[in-house]
Amino acid sequence: MMRGNTRGEALTFSVVIPTFNRPLQLRECLNGLAMQDFPQTAFEVIVVDDGGAVRLDGLADLSRSRLSIVVLRQENSGPASARNLGARHAKGRFIAFIDDDCVPAGDWLRRLSENFGEGSDGLLCGGHVRNGLPENVYSAASQILLEVVYVWQHHADAPRFFTTNNLAVSAQRFLKCGGLNPLFRVSEDREFFDRWVHKGGRLKYVPEAVVFHKHDLSFRAFVRQHFSYGGGGYRFYWLRAQRGWGRLRVDLRFYMRLLHVTVKGPYRRRLLTLGAVLMSQFANVCGYFWEKFFGSPVEKSELTSLDD
């Protein structure tokens, strides 16, 4: 049974947006949601402020005439915790997750909704993420990495996942599965989808459901991001091993595929992108071993809390 909105109509989606000190990007995301070719009475927007310095009440007021918006706030705890908070307040049958620096295509919600029918509560749909800043070499490199990973998952014996900035799932089933693990500041998507599948859930790729990711990365932010991914990757594979679901296996064919995709386009652009991709992998390895040897053993021992 779906809970009603303030207009007395059933809600299909609750769109959950975690945000942290990015009011301009959030405004663009909200504008994209206001322009959806999906009935506005059939979805709500839940913005979760993860303890940012900029209050969002005024920003949300600007969009309330076009959208049904709820603004929640928590102490800074990371995006996984913020998404969980939004999910607990969701009134829609399904939750659609998107990030504050993403802009949905005009048919995003409609494309996602087309995949949900009777008996689809165990289905999780992940859409296609496109780079919204093609001139930024670091954003372009991140896009290449993401696309290679998505393709590789269909050909390799590896845990599948979608990024949490473009997916939809049954609200009830998401909460029943335990939500995202808040001890993961990054790689929470990989851990959740692995757990989702092992608990009987299904994954479906919906390339027609598009969001444009506008992550304006600098060199420092790019390196820091992939260093963090490496640390999250270690936690992920450590937890998989504890659960008996498998250990990390390095497949050199993935890296060959990555280099093959990278060496396209104008010569100078190829060199810059190749350098960024190589740097990302170096940072990833450094982050992995940093977490392995210097990570908090207390937090690591708590990662299995959702298995209880």
Residue pairs with C-beta under 8 A, 6 or more apart in sequence:
2 10
2 11
2 12
2 91
2 92
2 93
3 11
3 91
3 92
4 10
4 11
4 91
5 11
5 41
5 44
5 68
5 91
6 68
7 41
9 41
9 42
10 42
10 93
11 42
11 43
11 44
11 91
11 92
11 93
12 42
12 43
12 92
12 93
12 94
12 113
13 38
13 42
13 43
13 44
13 92
13 93
13 94
13 95
13 96
13 109
13 112
13 113
13 168
14 43
14 44
14 45
14 46
14 86
14 87
14 89
14 90
14 91
14 92
14 94
14 95
14 96
14 171
15 33
15 43
15 44
15 45
15 46
15 95
15 96
15 97
15 98
15 109
16 46
16 48
16 83
16 86
16 87
16 90
16 95
16 96
16 97
16 98
17 26
17 29
17 45
17 46
17 47
17 48
17 86
17 98
17 99
17 100
18 48
18 50
18 79
18 82
18 83
18 86
18 99
18 100
19 26
19 47
19 48
19 49
19 50
19 52
19 56
19 82
19 100
20 49
20 50
20 51
20 52
20 76
20 79
20 100
21 52
21 53
21 54
22 52
22 100
22 101
23 54
23 56
23 59
25 100
25 101
25 214
26 47
26 56
26 59
26 100
27 59
27 62
27 63
28 103
28 214
29 98
29 99
29 100
29 101
29 102
29 103
29 104
30 45
30 47
30 59
30 60
30 62
30 63
30 67
30 69
31 63
31 103
32 103
32 104
32 105
32 106
32 108
33 45
33 67
33 104
34 40
34 63
34 66
34 67
35 106
36 43
36 104
36 106
36 107
36 108
36 109
36 110
37 106
37 107
37 110
38 107
38 109
38 110
38 113
40 66
40 67
40 68
43 68
43 92
43 96
43 109
44 67
44 68
44 69
44 70
44 90
44 91
44 92
45 63
45 67
45 68
45 69
45 70
46 69
46 70
46 72
46 86
46 89
46 90
47 56
47 60
47 69
47 70
47 71
47 72
47 86
48 72
48 73
48 74
48 82
48 83
48 85
48 86
49 55
49 56
49 71
49 72
49 73
49 74
50 74
50 76
50 77
50 78
50 79
50 81
50 82
51 73
51 74
51 75
51 76
51 77
52 76
56 71
56 73
57 71
60 69
60 71
63 69
70 89
72 85
72 86
72 89
74 81
74 82
74 85
77 182
78 182
78 184
78 185
78 188
79 99
79 164
79 185
79 188
80 179
80 180
80 181
80 182
80 184
80 185
80 188
81 180
81 182
83 97
83 164
83 179
83 180
84 179
84 180
84 182
86 95
87 95
87 171
87 174
87 175
87 179
88 175
90 171
92 171
93 170
93 171
93 172
94 112
94 113
94 116
94 168
94 169
94 170
94 171
95 168
95 169
95 170
95 171
95 174
96 108
96 109
96 112
96 167
96 168
97 164
97 165
97 166
97 167
97 168
97 169
98 104
98 165
98 166
98 211
99 164
99 165
99 213
101 213
101 214
101 215
101 216
102 129
102 132
102 165
102 166
102 211
102 212
102 213
102 214
103 132
103 211
103 212
103 214
104 210
104 211
104 212
105 111
105 209
105 210
105 211
105 212
107 208
107 209
108 127
108 209
108 210
108 211
111 127
111 206
111 208
111 209
111 210
112 125
112 127
112 168
112 206
112 209
115 123
115 125
115 168
115 204
115 206
116 123
116 125
116 168
120 170
121 170
121 172
121 173
122 170
122 173
122 200
122 201
122 202
123 169
123 170
123 201
123 202
123 203
123 204
124 162
124 167
124 168
124 169
124 193
124 196
124 201
124 202
124 203
124 204
125 167
125 168
125 169
125 204
125 205
125 206
125 209
126 162
126 163
126 166
126 167
126 203
126 204
126 205
126 206
127 162
127 166
127 167
127 168
127 206
127 207
127 208
127 209
127 210
127 211
128 166
128 205
128 206
128 207
128 208
128 209
128 210
128 211
129 143
129 146
129 163
129 165
129 166
129 210
129 211
129 212
129 213
130 143
130 210
130 211
130 212
130 213
131 139
131 140
131 142
131 143
131 212
131 213
132 139
132 212
132 213
132 214
133 139
133 140
133 214
133 215
133 216
134 140
136 216
136 217
137 269
137 272
137 273
137 276
138 217
138 218
138 219
138 221
138 222
138 276
139 213
139 214
139 215
139 216
139 217
140 273
140 276
141 222
141 262
141 273
141 276
141 277
141 280
142 215
142 217
142 222
142 225
142 280
143 213
144 258
144 261
144 262
144 273
144 277
145 258
145 277
145 280
146 163
147 261
148 254
148 257
148 258
148 261
150 162
150 205
151 257
152 158
152 254
152 257
153 160
153 161
156 251
156 253
156 254
158 251
159 190
159 193
159 194
159 197
159 240
159 245
159 246
160 193
160 197
160 203
161 189
161 190
161 192
161 193
161 194
162 189
162 193
162 203
162 205
163 189
164 180
164 188
164 189
164 192
165 211
165 213
166 209
166 210
166 211
168 209
173 201
177 192
177 195
177 196
177 199
177 201
178 195
178 306
179 192
180 188
180 189
180 191
180 192
181 188
181 191
181 192
181 303
181 305
181 306
182 188
183 235
183 299
183 302
183 303
183 305
184 191
184 232
184 235
184 236
184 303
185 228
185 232
186 228
186 229
186 231
186 232
187 229
187 232
187 233
187 235
187 236
188 232
190 232
190 233
190 236
191 235
191 236
191 239
193 203
194 236
194 240
194 245
195 306
196 203
197 203
198 243
198 245
217 225
222 276
222 279
222 280
223 279
223 280
223 283
224 283
226 279
226 280
226 281
226 283
226 284
226 287
227 283
227 284
227 286
227 287
227 290
228 287
229 283
229 284
229 287
230 283
230 284
230 285
230 286
230 287
230 288
230 289
230 290
230 291
231 287
231 288
231 290
231 291
231 295
232 287
232 291
233 248
233 284
233 287
233 288
234 287
234 288
234 289
234 291
234 292
234 295
235 291
235 295
235 300
235 303
237 247
237 248
238 300
238 303
239 303
239 304
240 246
240 247
241 247
242 303
242 304
243 304
243 307
255 281
258 277
258 281
259 274
259 277
262 270
262 273
262 274
262 277
263 270
263 274
264 270
265 273
